[in-house]
Amino acid sequence: MSDMFSRLLSKRRATGPRSPRERTWRQLSPLLRLLILTQLAFNIGFFAVLPFLAEHLGTAIGMAGWLVGFVLGLRTFSQQGLFVIGGWLVDRYGVRPVVLVGCVLRIGGFAWLGFAEATWAVISSVLLIGFAAALFSPAVESEVARQAMVWEEDGHGSRTRVLALFSAAGQAGAFVGPLLGGLLLAVDFRTACLAGAGVFVLVLAGHAWLMPRHIPGRVRVRDRGGVRELLRNRRFLSLCCAYGSYLLAYNQLYLALPDEVERAAGSQTPLSWLFALSSLLVVFAQLPVTRWTGDRLDLRRSMAAGLWLVAAGFAVVAVARPADWTGPAGLLPAAGFVVLLTLGQMLIVPAARAWVPDLAEEGRIGLYTGALSSVSGVIVLIGSSATGSMLDAGLPAAVPWALLAAVPVLTVGLLPRRPEADTQTQAA
């Protein structure tokens, strides 16, 4: 008897209890698994190239600093600003063709960028890369959101768990991509671009083979319109404003944080470690955090809690800044900001994406998913300009950080009320 018990116990230890991530993954449909792996591959290919673009343009090609900034801004605009067009195309033509065309354009854009030397060629290839993302990202994100609703209706748990796994996959790609790109840069920038294109060749082949031509339950909208109703949807626009305040805060990783790190450490070398810390937190903690909050908070409370955490991150730096610490101690407020911002992100992003189907018109999830990014992107563009002016205005060191802390707090009041009522209305 003791031998039998020992064998059973050893088998139990060998298999072990499955983690929440493993249990969620096993319950997903093949389509959801494909879409989540797609997000991982997208970010690996993207971040293997784009973090090194500014250095390539300035050093290898010899562009002026203002022109490098202009090119990077064009890439962001051609991506985020045109998400709404990609979402509209998804609703009209379906997920599969939009994703396939987006992958083809991304392959061409990366290959072109690798060989581009003239300014017009660089700008054209960068615009192509951005527009490709404006096609396939709304397609993938909107279908993940719709499939997450189906997953929830089938009784597997909150839809935010699926969207949390989707976010974690994206962050894993954002962590692995720069590592891959850094290795490839030992050869040259062209090799990194061609490797990025190669990743999208694999994604294209996988979707051409595995993505169904018609996804059950997805209705294509043949008639025009939808934008007018979207602009009248105050609840959705309120969600966009709140989400835009989070994106504005996240953008400070590239605007306000580098200045703070250089002040404290004398260089921006620790910045890469802080970015790695943020990515690893999402990869390993996203699903447990979402699982814990999903059992306790509705979508509105989850987003509100995330916005408060983001505000707390700015407040940490604002409080510590007058002390003017330097060295390792001076980096602690910056690390605290990154941790709190990332924790807020883990609450906000899945909740916002899960909320969109409840606020969207029937058959227009793609349009609304794209509009969430486009409207928020406009907010970030305006807010970042204002933030840059504040940082250059010679204000007391704590003031910009304190004002940035106030923005997410103020937008908590803009969140639509009673998200559970939206679900009931959609079901009816």
C-alpha positions in Angstrom: 0.0 0.0 0.0 2.8 2.4 0.9 4.5 1.7 -2.5 1.2 2.4 -4.4 0.8 5.6 -2.5 4.3 6.6 -3.2 3.8 6.0 -6.9 0.6 8.0 -7.0 2.3 10.9 -5.1 5.3 10.9 -7.4 3.0 11.0 -10.4 1.2 13.9 -8.9 4.4 15.7 -8.3 5.6 15.0 -11.8 2.5 16.4 -13.5 1.9 19.0 -10.8 -1.1 21.4 -10.6 -1.4 23.4 -13.7 -0.9 27.1 -13.5 -3.7 29.5 -14.3 -2.0 30.4 -17.5 -1.8 26.7 -18.6 -5.4 26.1 -17.6 -6.6 29.1 -19.6 -4.5 28.2 -22.6 -5.9 24.6 -22.7 -9.4 25.9 -22.6 -8.9 28.2 -25.6 -10.2 27.5 -29.1 -7.7 26.8 -31.9 -8.6 30.2 -33.4 -7.8 32.1 -30.1 -4.5 30.2 -29.8 -3.6 31.3 -33.3 -4.5 34.9 -32.6 -2.5 35.0 -29.4 0.5 33.4 -31.0 0.1 35.9 -33.8 0.4 38.8 -31.3 3.6 37.3 -30.0 5.1 36.9 -33.5 4.0 40.4 -34.5 5.9 42.0 -31.7 9.0 39.9 -32.1 9.2 41.0 -35.7 8.3 44.6 -35.0 10.6 45.1 -32.0 13.5 43.4 -33.7 13.8 46.4 -35.9 12.0 49.6 -34.7 14.0 50.2 -31.4 17.1 50.6 -33.6 15.6 52.7 -36.4 16.5 56.1 -34.9 20.1 55.2 -34.5 20.3 53.8 -38.0 18.7 56.9 -39.5 20.9 59.3 -37.7 24.2 57.4 -37.9 24.2 55.2 -40.9 22.1 57.4 -43.2 23.0 60.8 -41.7 19.6 62.3 -41.2 19.2 65.4 -39.1 17.7 65.0 -35.7 14.5 66.8 -36.6 14.1 64.6 -39.7 14.6 61.5 -37.6 11.8 62.6 -35.2 9.6 63.5 -38.2 10.0 60.0 -39.6 9.3 58.3 -36.3 6.2 60.5 -35.9 5.0 59.5 -39.4 5.3 55.9 -38.5 3.2 56.3 -35.3 0.6 58.4 -37.2 0.3 55.9 -40.1 -0.2 53.1 -37.6 -2.3 54.5 -34.7 -4.1 57.2 -36.7 -5.3 54.8 -39.3 -6.4 52.0 -37.0 -10.0 53.1 -37.5 -9.7 52.5 -41.2 -8.3 49.0 -40.6 -11.2 48.3 -38.2 -13.7 49.4 -40.8 -12.2 47.1 -43.4 -12.4 44.2 -41.0 -16.1 44.7 -40.4 -16.7 44.9 -44.2 -14.4 42.2 -45.6 -13.6 39.9 -42.6 -10.5 39.1 -40.6 -8.6 36.8 -42.9 -8.1 39.1 -46.0 -7.2 42.1 -43.9 -4.6 40.2 -41.8 -3.1 38.6 -45.0 -2.8 42.0 -46.8 -1.3 43.6 -43.7 1.3 40.9 -43.4 2.3 41.3 -47.1 2.6 45.1 -46.7 4.7 44.6 -43.5 7.0 42.2 -45.3 7.5 44.6 -48.2 8.0 47.5 -45.8 10.7 45.8 -43.7 12.5 44.6 -46.8 12.4 48.0 -48.4 13.6 49.7 -45.2 16.6 47.4 -45.1 17.8 48.7 -48.5 16.4 52.3 -48.3 19.0 55.0 -48.3 17.3 58.0 -49.9 15.0 60.1 -47.6 12.0 59.4 -49.8 12.6 55.7 -49.7 13.0 55.6 -45.9 9.8 57.7 -45.4 7.8 55.5 -47.9 9.0 52.2 -46.3 8.2 53.5 -42.8 4.7 54.6 -43.9 4.1 51.1 -45.4 5.2 49.5 -42.1 2.9 51.6 -40.1 -0.1 51.2 -42.4 0.4 47.4 -42.4 -0.1 47.4 -38.6 -3.2 49.6 -39.0 -4.6 46.7 -41.0 -3.7 43.6 -39.1 -3.7 44.9 -35.5 -7.4 45.9 -35.4 -8.3 42.7 -37.2 -6.6 40.5 -34.6 -7.6 42.6 -31.6 -11.2 42.9 -32.5 -11.5 39.1 -33.2 -9.8 38.3 -29.9 -12.3 40.5 -28.1 -15.2 38.8 -29.8 -13.9 35.3 -29.2 -13.2 36.3 -25.6 -16.9 37.1 -25.2 -17.8 33.7 -26.7 -15.3 32.1 -24.2 -17.0 33.9 -21.3 -20.5 32.9 -22.5 -19.4 29.3 -22.6 -18.7 29.5 -18.9 -14.9 29.4 -18.8 -14.6 32.6 -16.8 -14.2 36.3 -17.3 -13.3 37.5 -20.9 -10.5 39.6 -19.4 -8.4 36.4 -18.8 -8.2 35.8 -22.5 -7.3 39.5 -23.1 -4.8 39.3 -20.3 -3.1 36.3 -22.0 -3.2 38.3 -25.3 -1.4 41.3 -23.6 1.2 39.0 -22.0 2.0 37.5 -25.4 2.5 40.9 -26.8 4.8 41.9 -24.0 6.8 38.7 -24.4 7.3 39.6 -28.0 8.3 43.1 -27.0 10.9 41.6 -24.7 12.3 39.0 -27.1 12.3 41.3 -30.2 14.9 43.8 -29.1 17.2 40.9 -27.9 16.9 39.3 -31.3 17.4 42.6 -33.1 20.5 43.4 -30.9 22.1 40.1 -32.0 21.3 40.7 -35.7 22.7 44.2 -35.5 26.1 42.6 -35.0 25.8 41.9 -38.7 24.0 45.0 -39.9 20.7 46.8 -39.8 19.6 45.3 -43.1 19.9 41.8 -41.6 17.6 42.8 -38.7 15.1 44.2 -41.2 15.2 41.0 -43.3 14.8 38.9 -40.2 11.8 41.0 -39.2 10.3 40.4 -42.6 11.0 36.7 -42.3 8.9 36.6 -39.1 6.0 38.1 -41.0 6.5 35.6 -43.8 5.9 32.9 -41.2 2.8 34.7 -39.8 1.5 35.1 -43.4 1.9 31.4 -44.1 0.3 30.4 -40.8 -2.8 32.5 -41.3 -3.1 31.5 -45.0 -3.2 27.9 -43.8 -5.0 28.0 -40.5 -7.3 31.1 -40.5 -10.8 30.1 -41.6 -12.3 32.0 -44.5 -15.5 32.5 -42.5 -15.5 32.7 -38.7 -18.7 31.4 -37.2 -20.8 34.2 -35.6 -18.9 37.0 -37.3 -21.3 39.1 -39.5 -19.8 41.3 -42.2 -21.4 44.7 -42.5 -22.1 45.6 -46.1 -23.7 49.0 -45.7 -21.7 52.1 -45.2 -21.8 54.3 -42.2 -21.1 53.6 -38.6 -18.7 56.5 -38.0 -21.6 58.9 -37.4 -23.1 56.6 -34.8 -19.7 56.1 -33.2 -19.2 59.9 -32.8 -22.6 60.1 -31.1 -21.7 57.2 -28.7 -20.8 59.3 -25.6 -20.1 56.2 -23.5 -17.6 54.9 -26.0 -15.9 58.2 -26.4 -15.7 58.5 -22.6 -13.9 55.2 -22.6 -11.5 56.5 -25.3 -10.7 59.5 -23.2 -9.9 57.4 -20.2 -7.9 55.0 -22.2 -6.1 57.9 -23.9 -5.0 59.2 -20.5 -3.4 55.8 -19.8 -1.6 55.9 -23.2 -0.4 59.4 -22.5 1.0 58.1 -19.2 2.6 55.1 -20.9 4.2 57.4 -23.5 6.2 59.0 -20.6 8.4 55.9 -20.7 9.9 57.5 -23.8 9.5 61.2 -22.9 9.7 62.1 -19.2 11.4 58.9 -17.8 14.6 59.1 -19.9 15.3 62.6 -18.5 14.7 61.4 -15.0 17.0 58.4 -15.4 19.7 60.5 -17.0 19.5 63.0 -14.1 19.7 60.3 -11.5 22.3 58.0 -13.1 24.2 60.4 -15.4 23.3 58.3 -18.5 20.3 56.5 -20.0 21.9 53.0 -19.6 19.5 51.9 -16.7 16.6 52.7 -19.0 16.9 49.4 -20.8 16.7 47.5 -17.5 13.6 49.4 -16.5 11.9 48.6 -19.9 12.9 44.9 -19.3 11.4 45.1 -15.8 8.1 46.4 -17.3 7.9 43.7 -19.9 8.7 40.8 -17.5 6.1 42.0 -15.0 3.4 41.8 -17.7 4.6 38.4 -19.0 4.7 36.7 -15.6 2.1 38.7 -13.6 -0.6 39.7 -16.1 -2.7 36.6 -15.9 -2.6 36.1 -12.1 -3.5 39.8 -11.6 -6.4 39.7 -14.1 -7.6 36.4 -12.6 -7.6 38.0 -9.1 -9.3 41.2 -10.1 -11.8 39.5 -12.4 -13.3 37.7 -9.5 -13.6 41.0 -7.5 -13.9 44.0 -9.8 -16.1 44.8 -12.8 -14.7 46.5 -15.9 -15.2 50.0 -14.6 -13.7 49.4 -11.2 -10.7 47.6 -12.8 -10.0 50.5 -15.1 -10.5 53.0 -12.2 -8.1 51.1 -10.0 -5.5 50.9 -12.9 -5.8 54.7 -13.4 -5.2 55.3 -9.7 -2.1 53.1 -9.8 -0.8 55.0 -12.8 -1.4 58.3 -11.0 0.5 56.9 -7.9 3.5 56.1 -10.1 3.8 59.8 -11.2 3.2 60.9 -7.6 6.1 58.8 -6.3 8.5 60.7 -8.6 6.8 64.1 -7.8 7.3 63.5 -4.1 10.9 62.3 -4.3 12.0 64.8 -7.0 12.7 67.8 -4.6 15.2 65.6 -2.7 17.3 65.5 -5.9 18.7 62.0 -5.1 21.3 60.6 -7.5 22.9 57.2 -8.0 21.1 53.9 -7.1 18.9 55.7 -4.6 18.0 58.3 -7.2 16.7 55.5 -9.5 14.3 54.1 -7.0 11.5 56.6 -7.7 11.9 55.9 -11.4 11.7 52.1 -10.7 8.6 52.7 -8.6 7.0 54.7 -11.4 7.6 51.9 -13.9 6.2 49.2 -11.5 3.1 51.1 -10.7 2.5 52.1 -14.3 2.9 48.5 -15.4 0.5 47.3 -12.7 -2.0 49.9 -13.8 -1.5 48.8 -17.4 -2.3 45.2 -16.4 -5.7 46.3 -15.1 -6.5 48.9 -17.7 -5.7 47.2 -21.0 -7.7 44.0 -20.7 -10.6 45.8 -19.2 -10.7 48.4 -22.0 -10.5 45.8 -24.7 -13.2 43.7 -23.0 -15.5 46.7 -22.7 -15.4 47.7 -26.4 -17.8 44.9 -27.6 -20.4 46.0 -25.0 -20.3 49.6 -26.3 -20.0 48.8 -30.0 -22.9 48.5 -32.5 -23.6 45.0 -33.7 -21.2 43.9 -36.4 -18.9 46.9 -35.9 -16.4 45.6 -33.3 -13.6 46.2 -35.7 -14.5 49.8 -36.3 -14.8 50.5 -32.6 -11.6 48.6 -31.7 -9.7 50.7 -34.3 -11.4 53.9 -33.1 -10.2 53.2 -29.5 -6.6 53.3 -30.7 -7.1 56.2 -33.1 -9.0 58.5 -30.8 -6.6 57.7 -27.9 -3.7 58.3 -30.3 -4.9 61.8 -31.0 -5.1 62.4 -27.2 -1.6 61.2 -26.8 -0.3 63.4 -29.7 -1.9 66.5 -28.1 -0.9 65.5 -24.6 2.7 64.7 -25.4 3.2 68.1 -27.1 1.9 69.7 -23.9 4.1 67.5 -21.7 7.2 68.3 -23.8 6.5 72.0 -23.4 6.1 71.5 -19.6 9.4 69.7 -19.4 11.2 72.5 -21.3 9.4 75.4 -19.4 11.8 75.5 -16.4 9.1 74.6 -13.9 10.0 73.2 -10.5 11.1 69.6 -11.0 8.1 68.1 -9.2 5.4 70.1 -11.1 5.3 68.2 -14.4 5.1 64.9 -12.6 2.4 66.1 -10.3 0.4 67.5 -13.2 0.8 64.1 -15.0 -0.4 62.4 -11.9 -3.6 64.5 -12.0 -4.6 63.5 -15.5 -5.5 59.8 -14.9 -7.3 60.8 -11.7 -9.5 63.3 -13.5 -10.4 60.8 -16.2 -11.6 58.2 -13.7 -14.8 60.3 -13.6 -15.2 60.0 -17.4 -15.5 56.2 -17.3 -19.0 55.0 -18.3 -21.2 53.8 -15.5 -22.3 50.3 -14.8 -20.5 48.2 -17.5 -22.6 45.2 -16.4 -25.7 47.0 -17.9 -23.9 47.2 -21.2 -23.5 43.4 -21.2 -27.2 42.9 -20.4 -28.2 45.3 -23.2 -26.0 43.6 -25.7 -27.3 40.2 -24.8 -30.9 41.4 -25.1 
